[in-house]
Amino acid sequence: MIKNKQTLISILIVGMALGTAWAIRGKFGHEQGAAWAGAIGAISVVLVAKRRDWYNNVFKIALAAAVGWGLSGMISYGQIVGYGRSVDFGNAYYGLLMLFVIGVLYGFLGGGLFGLALADSKDFKVTWTSLIAEMLAFALLTYGLLINQLEWFMTPPRSELWAACLGASIALGWYVLRNRQQGVLKVAIWSALGAGVGFAFGNFLQVLGAGSSLSINFWNVMEYSIGFFGGLGMAYGTLTSSWAVSNDHVNKHANLFPILFLMVFIPFVLWDQSFVTEKLKFIVELGGNGETIFWFQSLALISIVVCIVIIIAKYYRSQFNFNDVRTIFLLYLGVYTFLSFLLTGIYTHPIEQYLYLVNIVVIVLVLPGIRNNFEVKQESSGPWVTATLVSVLLIAMFAVIAIQTHGELGGSQTRFK
């Protein structure tokens, strides 16, 4: 149990930050949306931790998290969500349990790579090229074995890239274990369990809300749940572990690639994929025209460029402190939120998008007061095994309750007849 109130508040703040970003990610999808959200979660951890040596490494830390959380964005889960909407226990439990597995892959890759970036110091240097090669090799081998040879399909006929992510996770876990990085393993496992339970619980809430009269996008609620619980796990693992002091005097040019990847590549890919005319046809349906679509596209692009200019100018002007990192966090999350409003919110006013703003206001108000929030705890594998078993049983209870609350639902799928 966490006894330090400051630690609890910090964990909740990270949960809200990643939850908000992941809910926004639901509007964009794919790897680029997940990567942007993962980076926001990582920056929020750096903010609540208030470790000076992490400030100038914030871009490298955020990049690692972006890659980790973004990798699993390739997994197809739309049909699995449909299994969770089934009317019989077998299909419903299978759907919720597979969402747990997918969430675990999200969290383990995201939390694991994030943790390695935190652990990277003069005492332990991460061999990133070797790790990436191992992850790629295991991804290909695992996919080949489970899908091509054994034909263990999770969601036929959709993509089965979950198996590739499983292989990458195995390689990452083995790298962490053989280098005896207990803190990194702790972050990875609690992030995994948090995101896994969050995904299953989110689908459970979505099923419960399907028959209600509430004008809320329950798919968005599910996305928030993944990020919120995954963020709780990532923050808990970080704030209850001991970390070596990293080099806080960073060569400015060493961060050029992380900055370009986070602030240029990810946003421009998202803009290119999301702000196409086809996806903005709703503007015409609501009374706009081609010129209106052009202005929406231009506003989105301008907001990205302004964000890039401000962050790069700030980075090259001074050594980073808490206020600088907070500015980066608010800009990065603010632009992400603004793009979400442009895509759907300005014309249609979905209520959940205003809840994003509530979350952001709470985060901004609470962040400055956080102090002394590390509560280091030594953990064995016992709590991880127990938490996993409890999660599996809890998800079974979700399935039992869910099938009692509805008849046939639109979008339901059948895996087993």
Secondary structure, 3 states (H helix, E strand, C coil): CCCCHHHHHHHHHHHHHHHHHHHHHHHHCHHHHHHHHHHHHHHHHHHHHCCHHHHCCHHHHHHHHHHHHHHHHHCCCHHHHHHCCCCCHHHHHHHHHHHHHHHHHHHHHHHHHHHHHHHCCCCCCCCHHHHHHHHHHHHHHHHHHHHHHCCCCCCCCCCCCHHHHHHHHHHHHHHHHHCCCHHHHHHHHHHHHHHHHHHHHHHHHHHHHHCCCCCCCHHHHHHHHHHHHHHHHHHHHHHCCCCCCCCCCCCHHHHHHHHHHHHHHHHHHHHHHHCCHHHHHHHHHCCCCHHHHHHHHHHHHHHHHHHHHHHHHHHHHCCCCHHHHHHHHHHHHHHHHHHHHHHHHHHHCCHHHHHHHHHHHHHHHHHHHCCCCCCCCCCCCHHHHHHHHHHHHHHHHHHHHHHHCCCCCCCCCCCCC
